[in-house]
Amino acid sequence: MTPGPEAIAAEILRLTAARGPDKSICPSEVARALAPEEDAWRRLMGAVRAAAIRLARDGRIEVLRKGRPVDPAAEIRGVIRLRIATSAEG
């Protein structure tokens, strides 16, 4: 069973909050937590990225590229990391 957008967003928030505002997570960590079966997590990567962008637009997380926050309204390509937004903490 594939997790829905709400479950993916909840896992992103859980993992980024657990890591703290000074550290980030890889989107694949979210996918692997939700689909631990061998290689099943790969099918979730697009949905994880989409959920991360929605959360970033809502100001709940930051999407990072090369260690710097990127504008979630812009097209985001390449390798990204996610961290809890400072204002969303605690």
C-alpha positions in Angstrom: 0.0 0.0 0.0 1.4 3.4 -1.0 1.3 6.1 1.7 -0.8 9.2 0.9 0.4 12.8 0.8 -0.6 13.3 4.4 1.4 10.4 5.7 4.4 11.5 3.6 4.2 15.1 5.0 3.8 13.8 8.5 7.0 11.6 8.1 8.9 14.6 6.7 7.9 16.7 9.7 8.7 13.9 12.1 12.2 13.2 10.7 13.1 16.9 10.3 12.0 17.8 13.8 13.9 14.8 15.3 17.0 15.9 13.5 16.7 19.5 14.7 17.1 22.9 13.0 20.9 22.7 12.6 20.8 19.5 10.6 19.0 18.2 7.5 17.7 14.9 6.2 17.8 13.4 2.7 14.4 12.8 1.1 15.3 9.2 0.6 15.3 8.8 4.4 11.5 9.6 4.4 10.9 7.2 1.5 12.8 4.4 3.2 11.0 4.9 6.4 7.6 4.6 4.6 8.6 1.8 2.3 11.3 -0.2 3.9 11.0 -3.1 1.4 14.0 -3.5 -0.9 13.8 -0.8 -3.6 10.1 0.0 -2.9 11.2 3.4 -1.5 12.4 4.5 -4.9 8.8 4.7 -6.2 8.0 7.2 -3.4 10.8 9.7 -4.2 8.6 11.9 -6.5 5.8 12.1 -3.9 8.3 12.9 -1.2 9.8 15.8 -3.2 6.3 17.1 -3.9 5.3 16.9 -0.3 8.5 18.6 0.8 7.9 21.5 -1.6 4.3 21.9 -0.3 5.6 22.0 3.3 8.3 24.5 2.3 5.7 26.7 0.7 3.7 26.5 3.9 6.8 27.6 5.8 7.1 24.4 7.8 10.4 23.1 6.4 13.2 24.4 4.3 14.4 22.8 1.1 18.2 23.1 0.8 20.4 22.9 -2.3 24.2 22.9 -1.6 23.4 23.8 2.0 21.4 26.9 1.3 17.6 27.3 1.4 15.9 27.6 -2.0 12.7 29.3 -3.0 10.0 26.6 -3.0 8.1 28.6 -5.7 11.0 28.2 -8.1 11.7 25.0 -10.0 13.9 22.8 -7.7 16.2 20.4 -9.6 19.0 18.2 -8.4 20.0 16.9 -5.0 18.1 18.4 -2.1 18.0 18.1 1.6 15.3 19.0 4.1 15.3 20.7 7.5 12.7 21.9 9.9 12.0 25.6 9.5 13.3 27.6 12.5 9.8 29.1 13.0 8.2 25.6 12.9 10.4 24.2 15.6 9.1 23.0 19.0 
